[in-house]
Amino acid sequence: MTSNRPYLIRAIYEWVVDNDMTPMLVVRDGGSSAGTALEEDQFTVYNIAPQAVRDLVIDENSIRFHARFQGVSKHVILDVQTVARIFCQENNEGLVFPWDGEESPSPSDEDPTSPKGRPHLKVVK
């Protein structure tokens, strides 16, 4: 069978756009052919709202669109298998994908863009 990942990405994208919200895509670094929008550890976050990109295509192997990064227009090609998460920016609802070839995250795992480990803050009196 083919991967269900591109179908799920398209479904969440359409659901978010239909509700007049902002679809965001979290991609594992190395999955992009162009410059990055926002670096966070080993992930890149893309705003793929219709107002932010042009010519968005989500097919079985890739996600392609044109976007501006620091005023420079770029054609972005993302490998579908590197998508870690697609979600709604306004309420964080969406879908987290397990990595192929790696241990699948449990349902209790945190957002892949959140910091790992213990907090580095302590109470000072």
VOBA-70303 format. One record per residue: residue in one letter; x, y, z of N, C-alpha, C in turn. Coordinates in pm, 1 decimal, decimal comma, always signed. Example, Ala and Ser with C-alpha at 12.3 -4.5 7.8 and 13.67 -1.06 7.14 Angstrom:
# VOBA-70303
@aa a&n_xx +1319,0&n_yy -569,0&n_zz +780,0&ca_xx +1230,0&ca_yy -450,0&ca_zz +780,0&c_xx +1320,0&c_yy -330,0&c_zz +780,0
@aa s&n_xx +1285,0&n_yy -225,0&n_zz +708,0&ca_xx +1367,0&ca_yy -106,0&ca_zz +714,0&c_xx +1290,0&c_yy +3,0&c_zz +787,0
END
This chain:
# VOBA-70303
@aa m&n_xx +83,2&n_yy -119,4&n_zz +0,0&ca_xx +0,0&ca_yy +0,0&ca_zz +0,0&c_xx +87,2&c_yy +125,1&c_zz +0,0
@aa t&n_xx +33,1&n_yy +231,8&n_zz -52,9&ca_xx +103,2&ca_yy +359,4&ca_zz -50,1&c_xx +91,0&c_yy +420,6&c_zz +88,6
@aa s&n_xx +176,4&n_yy +516,5&n_zz +116,4&ca_xx +175,1&ca_yy +584,6&ca_zz +245,2&c_xx +47,5&c_yy +667,4&c_zz +259,9
@aa n&n_xx -6,9&n_yy +669,8&n_zz +380,8&ca_xx -125,1&ca_yy +752,5&ca_zz +405,7&c_xx -87,0&c_yy +895,2&c_zz +445,5
@aa r&n_xx +41,7&n_yy +920,6&n_zz +464,4&ca_xx +88,9&ca_yy +1051,4&ca_zz +510,5&c_xx +44,5&c_yy +1167,1&c_zz +420,5
@aa p&n_xx +62,2&n_yy +1160,8&n_zz +286,4&ca_xx +19,0&ca_yy +1275,2&ca_zz +204,9&c_xx -131,5&c_yy +1298,8&c_zz +211,1
@aa y&n_xx -209,4&n_yy +1192,5&n_zz +223,9&ca_xx -355,2&ca_yy +1206,5&ca_zz +233,8&c_xx -394,0&c_yy +1275,3&c_zz +364,3
@aa l&n_xx -327,3&n_yy +1237,4&n_zz +472,0&ca_xx -355,6&ca_yy +1298,9&ca_zz +602,2&c_xx -311,4&c_yy +1445,2&c_zz +604,8
@aa i&n_xx -197,5&n_yy +1474,4&n_zz +542,9&ca_xx -150,0&ca_yy +1613,5&ca_zz +535,7&c_xx -251,2&c_yy +1699,1&c_zz +460,5
@aa r&n_xx -298,3&n_yy +1650,1&n_zz +344,8&ca_xx -397,8&ca_yy +1724,8&ca_zz +266,6&c_xx -526,6&c_yy +1743,9&c_zz +346,0
@aa a&n_xx -570,1&n_yy +1640,0&n_zz +416,9&ca_xx -694,9&ca_yy +1648,9&ca_zz +493,7&c_xx -685,0&c_yy +1752,5&c_zz +605,3
@aa i&n_xx -576,6&n_yy +1750,9&n_zz +681,2&ca_xx -560,2&ca_yy +1848,9&ca_zz +789,6&c_xx -545,6&c_yy +1989,0&c_zz +731,0
@aa y&n_xx -470,5&n_yy +2002,1&n_zz +621,7&ca_xx -455,1&ca_yy +2131,8&ca_zz +555,6&c_xx -592,3&c_yy +2188,6&c_zz +516,7
@aa e&n_xx -673,0&n_yy +2109,8&n_zz +449,7&ca_xx -805,6&ca_yy +2155,9&ca_zz +405,6&c_xx -895,3&c_yy +2190,7&c_zz +523,7
@aa w&n_xx -890,3&n_yy +2109,5&n_zz +628,4&ca_xx -970,7&ca_yy +2134,2&ca_zz +747,8&c_xx -932,7&c_yy +2267,8&c_zz +812,1
@aa v&n_xx -802,4&n_yy +2294,3&n_zz +824,3&ca_xx -756,0&ca_yy +2419,0&ca_zz +885,4&c_xx -795,5&c_yy +2538,7&c_zz +799,0
@aa v&n_xx -773,5&n_yy +2529,5&n_zz +667,7&ca_xx -807,3&ca_yy +2640,2&ca_zz +576,9&c_xx -958,4&c_yy +2663,6&c_zz +573,0
@aa d&n_xx -1036,5&n_yy +2556,5&n_zz +571,3&ca_xx -1182,9&ca_yy +2570,0&ca_zz +570,3&c_xx -1234,9&c_yy +2643,1&c_zz +694,2
@aa n&n_xx -1159,5&n_yy +2637,5&n_zz +802,3&ca_xx -1197,7&ca_yy +2705,1&ca_zz +926,4&c_xx -1129,9&c_yy +2841,3&c_zz +941,6
@aa d&n_xx -1076,9&n_yy +2894,9&n_zz +830,8&ca_xx -1012,2&ca_yy +3026,5&ca_zz +828,6&c_xx -900,3&c_yy +3040,1&c_zz +930,8
@aa m&n_xx -822,0&n_yy +2934,4&n_zz +945,0&ca_xx -707,4&ca_yy +2934,8&ca_zz +1034,9&c_xx -579,1&c_yy +2921,7&c_zz +952,3
@aa t&n_xx -464,5&n_yy +2916,9&n_zz +1019,9&ca_xx -334,1&ca_yy +2914,7&ca_zz +953,9&c_xx -270,2&c_yy +2776,5&c_zz +964,6
@aa p&n_xx -256,2&n_yy +2702,7&n_zz +851,7&ca_xx -190,2&ca_yy +2572,4&ca_zz +856,7&c_xx -38,6&c_yy +2588,9&c_zz +864,1
@aa m&n_xx +22,2&n_yy +2517,1&n_zz +955,9&ca_xx +167,0&ca_yy +2520,6&ca_zz +974,7&c_xx +221,2&c_yy +2379,4&c_zz +955,4
@aa l&n_xx +339,2&n_yy +2371,6&n_zz +896,4&ca_xx +402,3&ca_yy +2243,6&ca_zz +866,4&c_xx +536,6&c_yy +2239,2&c_zz +938,0
@aa v&n_xx +561,1&n_yy +2133,7&n_zz +1015,9&ca_xx +689,5&ca_yy +2114,4&ca_zz +1081,9&c_xx +761,8&c_yy +2003,5&c_zz +1006,2
@aa v&n_xx +881,9&n_yy +2036,4&n_zz +956,6&ca_xx +957,4&ca_yy +1943,8&ca_zz +872,9&c_xx +1093,4&c_yy +1918,6&c_zz +935,6
@aa r&n_xx +1133,6&n_yy +1794,1&n_zz +936,2&ca_xx +1265,6&ca_yy +1758,3&ca_zz +987,4&c_xx +1370,7&c_yy +1819,9&c_zz +895,4
@aa d&n_xx +1473,8&n_yy +1881,0&n_zz +951,7&ca_xx +1577,8&ca_yy +1944,2&ca_zz +870,2&c_xx +1636,8&c_yy +1844,2&c_zz +772,8
@aa g&n_xx +1671,1&n_yy +1894,0&n_zz +655,9&ca_xx +1722,0&ca_yy +1808,4&ca_zz +550,0&c_xx +1613,0&c_yy +1767,6&c_zz +453,8
@aa g&n_xx +1487,7&n_yy +1800,7&n_zz +486,8&ca_xx +1377,6&ca_yy +1763,4&ca_zz +400,0&c_xx +1338,3&c_yy +1871,3&c_zz +300,9
@aa s&n_xx +1414,0&n_yy +1981,7&n_zz +299,0&ca_xx +1377,8&ca_yy +2095,1&ca_zz +214,3&c_xx +1482,9&c_yy +2119,8&c_zz +107,7
@aa s&n_xx +1437,5&n_yy +2170,5&n_zz -5,3&ca_xx +1529,1&ca_yy +2206,9&ca_zz -113,3&c_xx +1561,6&c_yy +2355,2&c_zz -113,2
@aa a&n_xx +1499,5&n_yy +2430,8&n_zz -23,7&ca_xx +1516,6&ca_yy +2576,5&ca_zz -25,5&c_xx +1554,4&c_yy +2627,7&c_zz +112,0
@aa g&n_xx +1559,6&n_yy +2758,7&n_zz +124,2&ca_xx +1590,8&ca_yy +2821,8&ca_zz +252,1&c_xx +1486,0&c_yy +2790,2&c_zz +356,1
@aa t&n_xx +1517,2&n_yy +2817,2&n_zz +479,9&ca_xx +1426,3&ca_yy +2783,3&ca_zz +587,7&c_xx +1350,4&c_yy +2905,1&c_zz +635,3
@aa a&n_xx +1233,1&n_yy +2880,5&n_zz +691,2&ca_xx +1149,2&ca_yy +2988,0&ca_zz +742,5&c_xx +1185,6&c_yy +3020,3&c_zz +886,6
@aa l&n_xx +1193,9&n_yy +2919,3&n_zz +969,6&ca_xx +1218,6&ca_yy +2939,1&ca_zz +1111,4&c_xx +1289,5&c_yy +2815,6&c_zz +1164,2
@aa e&n_xx +1409,6&n_yy +2830,2&n_zz +1213,5&ca_xx +1485,4&ca_yy +2716,9&ca_zz +1265,3&c_xx +1452,3&c_yy +2695,1&c_zz +1412,4
@aa e&n_xx +1423,4&n_yy +2572,2&n_zz +1449,7&ca_xx +1402,4&ca_yy +2535,7&ca_zz +1589,0&c_xx +1462,7&c_yy +2397,6&c_zz +1608,3
@aa d&n_xx +1580,7&n_yy +2390,4&n_zz +1672,5&ca_xx +1652,2&ca_yy +2265,2&ca_zz +1691,7&c_xx +1673,7&c_yy +2196,8&c_zz +1557,7
@aa q&n_xx +1613,1&n_yy +2081,5&n_zz +1538,2&ca_xx +1633,0&ca_yy +2007,2&ca_zz +1414,3&c_xx +1510,8&c_yy +2011,7&c_zz +1324,1
@aa f&n_xx +1422,8&n_yy +2104,6&n_zz +1345,4&ca_xx +1300,6&ca_yy +2116,6&ca_zz +1267,4&c_xx +1289,1&c_yy +2255,3&c_zz +1204,7
@aa t&n_xx +1216,0&n_yy +2262,7&n_zz +1093,4&ca_xx +1185,2&ca_yy +2389,7&ca_zz +1029,1&c_xx +1033,6&c_yy +2401,0&c_zz +1022,7
@aa v&n_xx +981,7&n_yy +2518,8&n_zz +1054,0&ca_xx +838,5&ca_yy +2541,7&ca_zz +1055,3&c_xx +801,9&c_yy +2630,3&c_zz +936,4
@aa y&n_xx +703,2&n_yy +2586,4&n_zz +857,7&ca_xx +657,1&ca_yy +2661,6&ca_zz +740,6&c_xx +510,6&c_yy +2700,1&c_zz +759,0
@aa n&n_xx +479,8&n_yy +2824,3&n_zz +728,7&ca_xx +341,8&ca_yy +2870,5&ca_zz +720,5&c_xx +297,1&c_yy +2840,1&c_zz +577,8
@aa i&n_xx +199,5&n_yy +2748,5&n_zz +561,5&ca_xx +155,4&ca_yy +2711,5&ca_zz +427,0&c_xx +13,0&c_yy +2761,2&c_zz +399,1
@aa a&n_xx -24,9&n_yy +2869,0&n_zz +465,2&ca_xx -156,4&ca_yy +2929,3&ca_zz +440,6&c_xx -162,9&c_yy +2980,7&c_zz +297,1
@aa p&n_xx -282,4&n_yy +2981,1&n_zz +237,7&ca_xx -295,9&ca_yy +3031,5&ca_zz +100,4&c_xx -241,9&c_yy +3173,7&c_zz +82,6
@aa q&n_xx -246,2&n_yy +3256,3&n_zz +187,0&ca_xx -195,5&ca_yy +3392,6&ca_zz +179,5&c_xx -42,7&c_yy +3396,4&c_zz +185,2
@aa a&n_xx +20,3&n_yy +3290,2&n_zz +234,0&ca_xx +165,5&ca_yy +3288,4&ca_zz +252,9&c_xx +240,4&c_yy +3217,5&c_zz +140,8
@aa v&n_xx +172,4&n_yy +3128,5&n_zz +68,3&ca_xx +239,0&ca_yy +3052,4&ca_zz -38,2&c_xx +156,9&c_yy +3058,4&c_zz -166,1
@aa r&n_xx +222,5&n_yy +3023,9&n_zz -276,1&ca_xx +154,1&ca_yy +3013,7&ca_zz -404,9&c_xx +179,3&c_yy +2875,3&c_zz -461,9
@aa d&n_xx +86,2&n_yy +2830,3&n_zz -543,1&ca_xx +101,5&ca_yy +2705,4&ca_zz -618,5&c_xx +131,7&c_yy +2584,6&c_zz -528,7
@aa l&n_xx +60,9&n_yy +2572,3&n_zz -417,4&ca_xx +81,9&ca_yy +2459,6&ca_zz -326,6&c_xx +33,7&c_yy +2329,5&c_zz -390,9
@aa v&n_xx +121,3&n_yy +2228,3&n_zz -392,0&ca_xx +87,5&ca_yy +2095,4&ca_zz -441,6&c_xx +135,7&c_yy +1994,1&c_zz -338,6
@aa i&n_xx +43,9&n_yy +1908,1&n_zz -294,7&ca_xx +78,9&ca_yy +1799,4&ca_zz -203,1&c_xx +51,4&c_yy +1670,2&c_zz -277,3
@aa d&n_xx +158,5&n_yy +1599,8&n_zz -319,2&ca_xx +138,4&ca_yy +1472,9&ca_zz -389,3&c_xx +194,7&c_yy +1358,4&c_zz -305,4
@aa e&n_xx +206,2&n_yy +1240,9&n_zz -363,1&ca_xx +246,8&ca_yy +1122,9&ca_zz -286,8&c_xx +388,9&c_yy +1130,5&c_zz -232,0
@aa n&n_xx +476,3&n_yy +1208,1&n_zz -297,3&ca_xx +616,6&ca_yy +1211,5&ca_zz -256,6&c_xx +665,9&c_yy +1345,8&c_zz -205,7
@aa s&n_xx +597,7&n_yy +1453,2&n_zz -243,3&ca_xx +651,2&ca_yy +1584,1&ca_zz -208,5&c_xx +541,0&c_yy +1687,1&c_zz -183,6
@aa i&n_xx +584,5&n_yy +1796,0&n_zz -120,6&ca_xx +500,4&ca_yy +1914,8&ca_zz -101,9&c_xx +578,6&c_yy +2028,0&c_zz -167,4
@aa r&n_xx +516,0&n_yy +2094,6&n_zz -264,6&ca_xx +583,9&ca_yy +2199,5&ca_zz -340,4&c_xx +503,7&c_yy +2329,1&c_zz -333,1
@aa f&n_xx +575,2&n_yy +2439,6&n_zz -320,2&ca_xx +511,1&ca_yy +2570,5&ca_zz -320,6&c_xx +616,3&c_yy +2679,0&c_zz -341,5
@aa h&n_xx +569,8&n_yy +2799,4&n_zz -372,3&ca_xx +654,2&ca_yy +2917,7&ca_zz -379,7&c_xx +624,3&c_yy +3001,9&c_zz -256,4
@aa a&n_xx +730,0&n_yy +3053,4&n_zz -194,3&ca_xx +713,3&ca_yy +3137,7&ca_zz -75,6&c_xx +826,3&c_yy +3239,3&c_zz -70,3
@aa r&n_xx +808,0&n_yy +3339,9&n_zz +13,6&ca_xx +911,5&ca_yy +3441,7&ca_zz +32,3&c_xx +978,3&c_yy +3420,6&c_zz +167,5
@aa f&n_xx +1110,8&n_yy +3426,4&n_zz +165,9&ca_xx +1190,9&ca_yy +3416,8&ca_zz +286,7&c_xx +1281,2&c_yy +3539,1&c_zz +290,1
@aa q&n_xx +1258,7&n_yy +3625,4&n_zz +388,5&ca_xx +1332,6&ca_yy +3751,5&ca_zz +401,6&c_xx +1328,1&c_yy +3830,0&c_zz +271,0
@aa g&n_xx +1209,6&n_yy +3832,4&n_zz +208,6&ca_xx +1187,8&ca_yy +3910,4&ca_zz +87,8&c_xx +1230,5&c_yy +3844,7&c_zz -42,0
@aa v&n_xx +1289,2&n_yy +3725,3&n_zz -33,7&ca_xx +1337,1&ca_yy +3655,4&ca_zz -152,9&c_xx +1241,6&c_yy +3540,8&c_zz -184,7
@aa s&n_xx +1189,3&n_yy +3539,4&n_zz -308,2&ca_xx +1098,3&ca_yy +3434,2&ca_zz -350,7&c_xx +1175,8&c_yy +3306,4&c_zz -378,8
@aa k&n_xx +1126,4&n_yy +3194,2&n_zz -324,2&ca_xx +1192,0&ca_yy +3064,2&ca_zz -344,0&c_xx +1088,0&c_yy +2959,2&c_zz -376,0
@aa h&n_xx +1128,9&n_yy +2861,2&n_zz -455,3&ca_xx +1046,8&ca_yy +2744,0&ca_zz -481,6&c_xx +1090,4&c_yy +2637,8&c_zz -381,8
@aa v&n_xx +998,6&n_yy +2594,3&n_zz -298,2&ca_xx +1029,1&ca_yy +2499,2&ca_zz -191,8&c_xx +974,9&c_yy +2362,3&c_zz -230,5
@aa i&n_xx +1058,1&n_yy +2260,4&n_zz -213,2&ca_xx +1016,2&ca_yy +2122,2&ca_zz -234,0&c_xx +1051,1&c_yy +2046,7&c_zz -106,3
@aa l&n_xx +948,9&n_yy +1990,1&n_zz -42,2&ca_xx +966,4&ca_yy +1914,8&ca_zz +81,4&c_xx +935,5&c_yy +1767,7&c_zz +56,6
@aa d&n_xx +1013,6&n_yy +1680,2&n_zz +113,1&ca_xx +986,9&ca_yy +1537,3&ca_zz +107,4&c_xx +874,1&c_yy +1507,0&c_zz +206,7
@aa v&n_xx +766,7&n_yy +1443,9&n_zz +161,1&ca_xx +651,0&ca_yy +1414,2&ca_zz +246,8&c_xx +692,7&c_yy +1333,0&c_zz +369,2
@aa q&n_xx +790,2&n_yy +1245,0&n_zz +354,5&ca_xx +831,4&ca_yy +1159,1&ca_zz +465,8&c_xx +905,8&c_yy +1235,3&c_zz +575,4
@aa t&n_xx +948,3&n_yy +1359,8&n_zz +549,6&ca_xx +1016,6&ca_yy +1438,4&ca_zz +652,5&c_xx +921,0&c_yy +1527,7&c_zz +731,6
@aa v&n_xx +791,9&n_yy +1523,6&n_zz +697,5&ca_xx +693,3&ca_yy +1603,8&ca_zz +771,4&c_xx +672,8&c_yy +1540,8&c_zz +909,2
@aa a&n_xx +697,0&n_yy +1619,9&n_zz +1011,5&ca_xx +680,7&ca_yy +1572,8&ca_zz +1149,3&c_xx +542,4&c_yy +1605,3&c_zz +1203,5
@aa r&n_xx +486,6&n_yy +1716,4&n_zz +1155,5&ca_xx +359,3&ca_yy +1761,4&ca_zz +1211,3&c_xx +293,8&c_yy +1860,5&c_zz +1116,7
@aa i&n_xx +162,1&n_yy +1858,6&n_zz +1112,3&ca_xx +84,0&ca_yy +1964,7&ca_zz +1047,8&c_xx -20,2&c_yy +2006,3&c_zz +1150,8
@aa f&n_xx -34,0&n_yy +2138,0&n_zz +1169,6&ca_xx -123,2&ca_yy +2184,4&ca_zz +1275,5&c_xx -176,9&c_yy +2323,3&c_zz +1245,4
@aa c&n_xx -275,3&n_yy +2362,1&n_zz +1322,8&ca_xx -338,0&ca_yy +2493,7&ca_zz +1315,0&c_xx -262,8&c_yy +2586,7&c_zz +1410,8
@aa q&n_xx -209,9&n_yy +2696,1&n_zz +1358,8&ca_xx -130,7&ca_yy +2787,8&ca_zz +1440,5&c_xx -210,9&c_yy +2845,9&c_zz +1557,2
@aa e&n_xx -337,9&n_yy +2873,1&n_zz +1535,6&ca_xx -418,1&ca_yy +2941,7&ca_zz +1636,4&c_xx -450,5&c_yy +2856,1&c_zz +1758,5
@aa n&n_xx -465,7&n_yy +2724,7&n_zz +1741,3&ca_xx -502,8&ca_yy +2641,2&ca_zz +1856,5&c_xx -417,0&c_yy +2515,1&c_zz +1872,0
@aa n&n_xx -315,1&n_yy +2499,6&n_zz +1788,5&ca_xx -221,3&ca_yy +2386,1&ca_zz +1793,4&c_xx -285,0&c_yy +2250,4&c_zz +1766,2
@aa e&n_xx -407,3&n_yy +2246,5&n_zz +1716,1&ca_xx -468,5&ca_yy +2118,1&ca_zz +1681,7&c_xx -413,1&c_yy +2070,4&c_zz +1548,9
@aa g&n_xx -389,5&n_yy +1941,1&n_zz +1538,6&ca_xx -336,0&ca_yy +1887,1&ca_zz +1414,8&c_xx -293,6&c_yy +1743,5&c_zz +1432,2
@aa l&n_xx -187,5&n_yy +1706,2&n_zz +1362,8&ca_xx -144,5&ca_yy +1567,5&ca_zz +1359,0&c_xx +7,6&c_yy +1560,6&c_zz +1365,4
@aa v&n_xx +60,1&n_yy +1470,6&n_zz +1450,6&ca_xx +203,4&ca_yy +1444,4&ca_zz +1461,4&c_xx +230,1&c_yy +1310,1&c_zz +1396,5
@aa f&n_xx +333,5&n_yy +1303,5&n_zz +1312,0&ca_xx +366,8&ca_yy +1179,7&ca_zz +1241,3&c_xx +488,7&c_yy +1114,0&c_zz +1303,6
@aa p&n_xx +488,4&n_yy +979,8&n_zz +1312,1&ca_xx +608,8&ca_yy +909,0&ca_zz +1357,2&c_xx +713,7&c_yy +912,0&c_zz +1245,9
@aa w&n_xx +839,6&n_yy +898,3&n_zz +1283,5&ca_xx +947,6&ca_yy +895,2&ca_zz +1184,1&c_xx +961,8&c_yy +755,6&c_zz +1129,8
@aa d&n_xx +976,6&n_yy +742,8&n_zz +998,0&ca_xx +1002,5&ca_yy +613,4&ca_zz +935,9&c_xx +1141,7&c_yy +566,4&c_zz +976,4
@aa g&n_xx +1152,6&n_yy +438,7&n_zz +1012,2&ca_xx +1282,0&ca_yy +383,6&ca_zz +1049,1&c_xx +1323,8&c_yy +414,8&c_zz +1190,6
@aa e&n_xx +1244,7&n_yy +488,8&n_zz +1263,5&ca_xx +1275,6&ca_yy +520,1&ca_zz +1401,8&c_xx +1159,9&c_yy +474,4&c_zz +1489,3
@aa e&n_xx +1184,3&n_yy +472,4&n_zz +1617,0&ca_xx +1079,5&ca_yy +434,2&ca_zz +1710,6&c_xx +964,1&c_yy +532,9&c_zz +1702,9
@aa s&n_xx +842,8&n_yy +482,8&n_zz +1693,9&ca_xx +725,2&ca_yy +569,3&ca_zz +1687,1&c_xx +702,1&c_yy +635,8&c_zz +1821,2
@aa p&n_xx +666,5&n_yy +764,3&n_zz +1820,3&ca_xx +638,0&ca_yy +830,9&ca_zz +1947,2&c_xx +510,2&c_yy +777,4&c_zz +2009,5
@aa s&n_xx +509,1&n_yy +773,2&n_zz +2140,5&ca_xx +388,5&ca_yy +729,7&ca_zz +2208,7&c_xx +289,6&c_yy +845,3&c_zz +2211,2
@aa p&n_xx +160,2&n_yy +817,6&n_zz +2234,9&ca_xx +61,5&ca_yy +926,3&ca_zz +2236,9&c_xx +91,6&c_yy +1033,8&c_zz +2339,5
@aa s&n_xx +169,4&n_yy +1001,4&n_zz +2441,7&ca_xx +198,9&ca_yy +1100,0&ca_zz +2544,7&c_xx +318,4&c_yy +1187,3&c_zz +2509,6
@aa d&n_xx +387,3&n_yy +1159,6&n_zz +2397,4&ca_xx +503,1&ca_yy +1239,4&ca_zz +2358,9&c_xx +462,7&c_yy +1383,3&c_zz +2331,3
@aa e&n_xx +556,9&n_yy +1472,9&n_zz +2358,1&ca_xx +534,0&ca_yy +1616,0&ca_zz +2339,0&c_xx +547,1&c_yy +1653,8&c_zz +2192,2
@aa d&n_xx +512,3&n_yy +1775,7&n_zz +2162,6&ca_xx +531,3&ca_yy +1837,0&ca_zz +2031,3&c_xx +679,7&c_yy +1826,9&c_zz +1993,1
@aa p&n_xx +714,4&n_yy +1785,7&n_zz +1867,3&ca_xx +854,6&ca_yy +1771,4&ca_zz +1830,7&c_xx +931,5&c_yy +1902,8&c_zz +1828,8
@aa t&n_xx +865,6&n_yy +2015,5&n_zz +1828,2&ca_xx +935,4&ca_yy +2143,4&ca_zz +1828,9&c_xx +956,3&c_yy +2197,5&c_zz +1969,3
@aa s&n_xx +901,8&n_yy +2128,5&n_zz +2071,2&ca_xx +918,0&ca_yy +2177,4&ca_zz +2207,8&c_xx +1055,0&c_yy +2136,5&c_zz +2261,3
@aa p&n_xx +1110,5&n_yy +2213,1&n_zz +2355,5&ca_xx +1241,2&ca_yy +2180,5&ca_zz +2411,0&c_xx +1238,3&c_yy +2047,3&c_zz +2484,3
@aa k&n_xx +1350,2&n_yy +1976,5&n_zz +2480,0&ca_xx +1361,0&ca_yy +1846,4&ca_zz +2545,3&c_xx +1426,5&c_yy +1861,8&c_zz +2682,5
@aa g&n_xx +1404,5&n_yy +1763,8&n_zz +2768,5&ca_xx +1470,8&ca_yy +1761,5&ca_zz +2898,4&c_xx +1400,8&c_yy +1845,5&c_zz +3002,8
@aa r&n_xx +1469,9&n_yy +1856,3&n_zz +3116,9&ca_xx +1415,6&ca_yy +1931,0&ca_zz +3229,1&c_xx +1429,8&c_yy +2081,4&c_zz +3206,5
@aa p&n_xx +1340,2&n_yy +2158,9&n_zz +3265,8&ca_xx +1352,5&ca_yy +2305,0&ca_zz +3254,6&c_xx +1481,3&c_yy +2352,4&c_zz +3321,3
@aa h&n_xx +1536,6&n_yy +2461,7&n_zz +3271,1&ca_xx +1661,2&ca_yy +2513,9&ca_zz +3325,4&c_xx +1636,9&c_yy +2629,4&c_zz +3421,8
@aa l&n_xx +1511,8&n_yy +2646,4&n_zz +3464,0&ca_xx +1479,4&ca_yy +2753,5&ca_zz +3557,1&c_xx +1465,0&c_yy +2696,8&c_zz +3697,3
@aa k&n_xx +1497,8&n_yy +2777,6&n_zz +3797,2&ca_xx +1475,9&ca_yy +2736,4&ca_zz +3934,5&c_xx +1425,5&c_yy +2854,0&c_zz +4013,3
@aa v&n_xx +1357,4&n_yy +2825,3&n_zz +4124,1&ca_xx +1299,8&ca_yy +2929,0&ca_zz +4208,2&c_xx +1409,6&c_yy +2991,4&c_zz +4293,5
@aa v&n_xx +1418,0&n_yy +3122,8&n_zz +4291,6&ca_xx +1515,2&ca_yy +3196,3&ca_zz +4373,3&c_xx +1437,6&c_yy +3280,1&c_zz +4470,9
@aa k&n_xx +1467,4&n_yy +3265,0&n_zz +4601,4&ca_xx +1397,4&ca_yy +3341,6&ca_zz +4704,2&c_xx +1485,7&c_yy +3446,5&c_zz +4764,6
END
